[in-house]
Amino acid sequence: MNKIKVGIIGSGFIADHHCYSYSLLPNVEIVGIASNNESEANSLMKKYNIINNYFNDYRDLLKLECDAVSACVPNNLHKEVTCNILNSGKHALVEKPLARNIKEASEMLDIEKASNKTIFYCENNMYAPSFNKVKEIIKEGALGDIYMGRGKEQHSGPHSSWFYKLEDAGGGALLDLGIHDIACLVWYLGCEVKEVFCQIKTIKPDRGVFGTCEVEDNAIGILYFENDAQVVIEESWTAPGGYDMRFELFGTEGQIKVAPTFSNLVSVYSKNGYEYAVEKAETTKGWTFPVPTEAWSFGYPQEIAHFIECMLNNQKPLTGSNYGYKILNIVEAMYKSAKSKKLEEVV
């Protein structure tokens, strides 16, 4: 069995998911972690039995002999880090969004082409079991022609200050959460988005220890598809109670609803509370709906396993750089609409 060697840049929440996902694969070895937070990185290395290869500068990690590197870094570093990974002769796994804007994304695709290496675009929702089942049902024709729908992602807001800074993040709830919904919806309907309309607001500018929110924390948009379907998306960083994501799709022959969070798979009532229910849940007292094997339910291990399989067999991934570019282009059109207050064409 061919062994794939990988590195991790970053040591936060997403880096943990990547480490966990790699650790499930017997043909993968994590050879090192680069992070500006040494204690956090050491904690990950201990948790996943990674050999003691810690690097403060990610460029030193790129000098190691390995096949691919996960870029689990803030949005403003996506372009720089990804291009350096590719130029070092390694494949790059890049978390969503592909970049802060289309200009940066275009430069990344140019480097990808010149390097003869691959950008694997990490859109975990498209690999989540529940959302994957929706695609399977649609392909079988159960819904007929989809003409309307709704996508929704909401929680109380990120737990890192960079998300709230325009220069670092490039956008707010629309770029952070809406990009998930749009990626799945384009995949579900199997056709292009031709026009969009969007409104954004900042409801809670004071984010306490995280500072001032310089980006939108709420967004509502409408996607108009080439098949004449119209789908609403709702994104929020001000919704308490934990992570809530769901889709509703309506077709000429049926409808489907899916929600891996706030489901009744496990329902708990507790006066005392317990350790952990789901991402962004502020409390576990009262009624809660914990998500079993959260990483698996949200598609992270399946996504990583797919990418490794593509590397071994020289196959194109379900979510490559071009898909990340396409979805980012739709988001950019939505920001244009929010500014113009008009319907905008996706070009």
N, C-alpha and C positions, 0 to 999 in steps of 0.2 A: 504493500500500500504506500503510495506516495505521501510524504509528509509535507504539509504546508506550514511554513513558519510566518508568524505575524507579529506586528508590533502595535502598541496602543499609544496614541497621543491624546492626553487628557486623563483625568482621574475622578471625574464627577459621576453624576447619576447615569448618564448614557454610557460612559466608559465601563461602569460596573455591568451594565446589560451586555455590552460587547464581550467583556471578560467571561461572564457567565455563559454566553452563547458559544464562544470558542471552547470553553472547558468541557462542553458536552460532546465535542467531536474528537474521536480518538486519533484522527489523522492530522490534528492541528496542534501546534506548539506556540505559545506566546513567549517571545524571546526577550521582551522588555517593555517598559512603560516610561514615557516621557511626560513630565508635568512640572509646573512651577509650584506645586503643592506636594512637597516630599512626604509628609506624614500621610496624606491621603493616598498617594501612590503606593507607599509601603503597606498600607492597610489592604489595598487591592491585591498586591503581590502575595501577602500572607494569606488572604482569603482564598485565592485561587492557585496557591502553590506555584507561583511564577518564580523562575530563577532570579536571583538578585541583580537584575539589570535595570537600575533606575537612572534616568537622565533628566537633568534640569533643562537642558537645551535639546529640543526634539531633533535638531540636525545631527546630533551625535547618535541618536537612535537610528537614523536613516543610514548610518555607516555600517550597521549590522547587516549580516547576510540574512535576508528574509524575503518572502514573496509578496506580502501585502501589509498595509498599515491602515489602521482605523483612525480617522480624524474626528475625534470627539471633542471639538473645540468650539468656542464662540463663533458666531457668524462672520465677524470681521476678519477671522483668520482662515476661513474656508479656502479662499483663493490661494493665498500664499502657501499654506501648509499642503494643500492638495497638489499644487504645481511642483513643489519641492519633492513630494513623495514620488510623483510620476517621473521627474527628472533624475531621481536616484535609482530608477529602474525597477520600481515596485508598483503594484496595483494600489489604488486608493479607495477606501470605503469612506464615503462622505455622508454625514448626517444631513437631514433636511434642515433648512432649504439648501439647495445646491450652492447658492451664494447670496449676497445681499441684494444683488440686482443682475439684470441681464448682461450688462457690460462685463462684470466680473465673470459671470458664467461663460460668456463667449470666449474669454481668454483661457479659461480652464479647459474648454473643449478643444481649443487650438493646441494646447500643450499635450492633451491626451492623445490627439492624432499624431503629433510629432514624436511622442515618446513610445508609441506602439504598446502602451499599457492601457489598462481599463479603469475608468471611474465607475465604481459600484454605488449607485444612489440609494441611500438607506431610507426607504419609505416603509417602515415596519407595518403600518396598518394594512397594506396590501398583502401581507404574509400572515396576518392574524387569522386563526382558524374560523372564527365567526364571519369575518368579512370575506374570506376566501370562499366560504360556503355560499354567500350571496352571489358571488360571481358565477359559481357553478350552476346555481339555480337559474340565473338570468340566461346563461348560455344554452340551457336546455329548453328555453322558450316559455318558461312557466308564467312570466309576467306579460308576455306579448310585447307590444311596443311601449316602451317607457315614455311617458309624456310629462311627468311631474315628479318632484321629489324634494327631499330635505336632508341636509347634512348638518350635524351639530357637534361642536366640541367646546366644553366649558370647564373651568376650574377657577380657583381664587387667585391665580397668578403664579409665575415662576418663582423659584427660590434662589436665584442668582441675580445680582444687581445689573449685569451686562445686558440682560434681556430688556431692561427698561430704558436703555440709552440708544438713541437713534443711530449714532455713529457706529456703535458696537453691533447692534442687532439688525439694522436696516429697515425694521418695521416691527409692529407689535403683534397683537393677537391674530391678525389676518395672515401674516407671514409665518407665525409660529404654529398656529392651530389650523387656520383655513387651508394651508397648503396640504395638510393631511386629507381633508375632506375633498378638495379639488382633485387630488391624485386618484383617490378611490372612485370618484364620480366619473371622471374621464374614462377610467378603466371599465367601470360598470356599463356605461352607455356605449362605449366602443366607437365614439365619433368625436369630432372636434368641437370646442367651444368657439362660437363665432362672435358673440357679444356679451358684455357684462355690465352690470350696474352695481354700485357699492356705496355704502355710507359707513363712516367710521367715527368713533367718539372716544374721548378719554374721560371715564367716569370717576376714577379714583387716582388722581395725580400723585398724592402722597403715599409712598410705599414704605414708610417707616425706615427700617435699617437698610433697605435697598435703594433709598433715595427717591428722587422725583421721576415719575413716569413721563418720558418724553415722546412716547409713541402711543398709538391707539390701544386701548384695552378692551374695546368692543367693536365688532364689525358685523354688518349684515350685507349680504350680497345676493345677486341673482345671476345664474349662469344660463345663457341661452345657447343651446346646442344646435348643431347642423340638422338634426332630425326633428327640430322644432320643440324638443323638450325644454322645460324651464325648471330649474332646480334652485332652491333657496339654501344658503349656508348661513349659519349663526355661530359666531365665535366670541368667547368671553373670557377675560381674566378677572372678572369680578364676581363670579358665581361661587358661593360657599358650598361646602358639603362634599368636596372631593371631585375627582375626574369623572366627567359625564360625556360620553361620546356615543353617537347613534346615527343611523340612517333610516329614512323611510322612502321607499320608491313605489310609484304607482304606474301600472301599465294597463293596457287594454284588456288583458286577460287575468290580471291579479295584482296583488300588492305584497310588499315584504317590509318587515321592520326588524332591525337588528341593533342590539345594545349590549356589548360585553361588560359595560359598567352599569351600576344601578339595576342589575338584574336580580331575579329571585332565586338564582342558583344556590346561593348561601345567604341567609338572612339572620342577623344577630341582633338581639336586644341585650344591652348590658348597662347596669348602673355604674359599674366601676371602670369600664373600658378595657381595652387590650392593646397589644403592641402596634399592630399595623393592619389597615384594611385595604387601602388603595392609594395610589399617588394623589397627593394634594389634599387628602382628608385631614381636616384640622383636629378631629376628635373621633374616638371610637366608642363614646358613650351614647346611650339611646339606641335607636335603630340604625344599623349600618349594613352595608352590602359588600363584604370583602370579595376581592377577585382572586380565585385560586390560581396559583402559579402565574403571577401577574405577567412576567416576562414572556411566558409561553402564550398566554391569552392575547397579548399585544403583538405577537409575531416576531419578536427579536431573534430567538434561536432558529426559527424557520428561515428567516431572511439571511442570516449568516451562513446557515447550511447550504442554501441555494447559491450564494456567492462563491463559497468554497468549491462546490460542485462545478460551477462555471469555470473557475480557474483550472481545475484539474482536467476538464474536458474541452477547454477552449471554446466555451459557449457564450452567447450573448445573454445577459441577465434580463429578467422581467423588468427591472428598474435600473436602466443605465443612465449615462449622462444626458442623453437626448431627451429622455422622459423627464428628468429633473429640470432641464432647460424649458421644456414645454409647459410644465406646471408653473414654474417661476414666471414665465411670460404672461400667463393668465393672471397671476397675482399682481404683476406690474400694471396690467391693464385695469385691474380693479382699483389700485391706488390712483390711477389716472382718472377713473370715474369718480372716486370719492372727492378728488380735487375739483373736477369740472362740474360735478353734480349732474352729469349726463350719461346716457348710454354710450359705452366705448367699444370699439371694434378690437378684437384680438388679432393682431397682425403677425 
